[in-house]
Amino acid sequence: MPRNKRQITFGHIVFNVLYTLAFPAIATFAFLYTVIVWVFSIPSRIIAFFGSKIK
């Protein structure tokens, strides 16, 4: 049984191009988010480090 192929429309092409171009932006956002979380967690890591030494 032959499969029906979807027609490639202009909107389909635009969506694929924008979807592909969005990956660097998503990766950059994820990297910056990770760095910001890591930087803001430094004070709690320092407190936990010295708190464990007090025992």
C-alpha positions in Angstrom: 0.0 0.0 0.0 1.6 3.3 -1.0 2.1 6.0 1.6 0.7 9.4 1.0 3.5 12.0 1.2 2.8 15.3 2.9 3.1 18.3 0.7 6.0 20.6 1.5 4.5 24.1 1.9 6.1 27.5 2.5 5.0 27.4 6.1 6.6 24.0 6.6 9.9 25.3 5.2 9.8 28.4 7.4 9.0 26.4 10.5 11.9 24.0 9.8 14.4 26.9 9.3 13.2 28.7 12.4 13.2 25.5 14.5 16.8 24.8 13.4 17.9 28.4 14.1 16.4 28.3 17.6 18.7 25.6 18.8 21.7 27.9 19.5 19.5 30.3 21.4 18.1 27.5 23.5 21.5 26.1 24.2 22.8 29.5 25.1 19.9 30.1 27.5 20.4 26.7 29.1 24.1 27.4 29.6 23.6 30.8 31.1 20.8 29.5 33.3 23.2 26.8 34.6 26.0 29.3 35.2 23.7 31.6 37.1 22.3 28.8 39.3 25.9 27.6 40.0 27.0 31.2 40.9 24.1 31.8 43.2 24.6 28.4 44.9 28.2 29.3 45.9 27.2 31.1 49.2 25.1 28.1 50.3 28.0 25.7 49.5 30.3 27.8 51.6 27.9 27.8 54.5 27.4 24.1 54.2 31.2 23.5 54.0 31.9 25.5 57.2 28.7 24.1 58.9 30.0 20.6 58.4 33.3 21.5 60.0 31.7 22.8 63.2 30.3 19.4 64.2 
